[in-house]
Amino acid sequence: MGYAELISKLEALTREKQAEVFEFVEFLSARFGISTGKPTPHADWTDKEFSELSMSQAMRGMEKETVSYTREDLRERWQ
């Protein structure tokens, strides 16, 4: 994928999604020590902070989903 295609795809996203992509790029830059010319507050994150961010990003939007299972569905059954 070239820069032109990437920019085109980014421009097609909503502002909210563009901000999410930007945050992710900033995060990756900080995590892997890539200098963007700006201070990176995330470069010295602890594993716990990284895990919390990862989980929050993975679960983003799920609170709006309807639940289609009950507690009974969660129980493990042994025979």
C-alpha positions in Angstrom: 0.0 0.0 0.0 1.4 3.3 -1.0 1.1 6.7 0.8 -1.6 7.9 -1.7 -3.8 4.8 -1.0 -3.2 5.1 2.7 -4.2 8.8 2.7 -7.2 8.1 0.6 -8.4 5.4 3.1 -7.8 7.8 6.0 -9.7 10.6 4.4 -12.7 8.2 3.9 -12.9 7.6 7.7 -14.9 9.6 10.1 -13.0 12.2 12.2 -13.4 9.9 15.2 -11.8 7.0 13.4 -9.0 9.2 12.0 -8.2 10.2 15.6 -8.1 6.6 16.6 -5.7 5.8 13.8 -3.5 8.7 14.8 -3.5 7.6 18.4 -2.5 4.1 17.3 0.4 5.4 15.1 1.6 7.6 18.0 1.4 4.6 20.3 3.4 2.4 17.9 6.0 5.2 17.4 6.5 5.5 21.1 6.5 1.8 21.8 9.2 1.1 19.2 11.2 4.2 19.8 10.5 5.9 16.5 11.2 9.6 16.8 8.5 11.9 15.5 10.2 15.0 16.6 7.8 15.4 19.5 8.1 14.2 23.0 6.5 10.8 23.5 4.8 10.4 26.9 4.2 6.7 26.2 7.7 5.6 25.7 8.2 4.6 29.3 4.9 2.9 29.8 4.8 -0.1 32.2 3.5 -3.4 31.1 0.4 -2.8 33.2 -0.3 0.5 31.4 0.2 -1.1 28.0 -2.1 -4.0 28.9 -4.8 -1.6 30.1 -4.6 0.4 26.8 -4.6 -2.7 24.7 -7.7 -4.0 26.5 -9.6 -0.7 26.3 -8.8 -0.5 22.6 -9.9 -4.2 22.0 -13.2 -3.6 23.9 -13.9 -0.2 22.4 -17.6 -0.1 21.3 -18.6 -3.4 22.8 -20.6 -1.7 25.5 -23.1 -0.9 22.8 -23.6 -4.5 21.8 -26.7 -6.4 23.0 -26.0 -9.4 25.2 -27.4 -12.6 23.8 -26.3 -15.0 26.5 -27.2 -15.7 30.1 -25.1 -16.8 33.1 -26.1 -20.4 32.4 -24.3 -20.1 29.1 -21.1 -19.2 30.9 -21.0 -22.3 33.2 -18.7 -25.1 32.3 -20.4 -28.4 32.2 -18.7 -31.6 33.2 -20.1 -35.0 32.4 
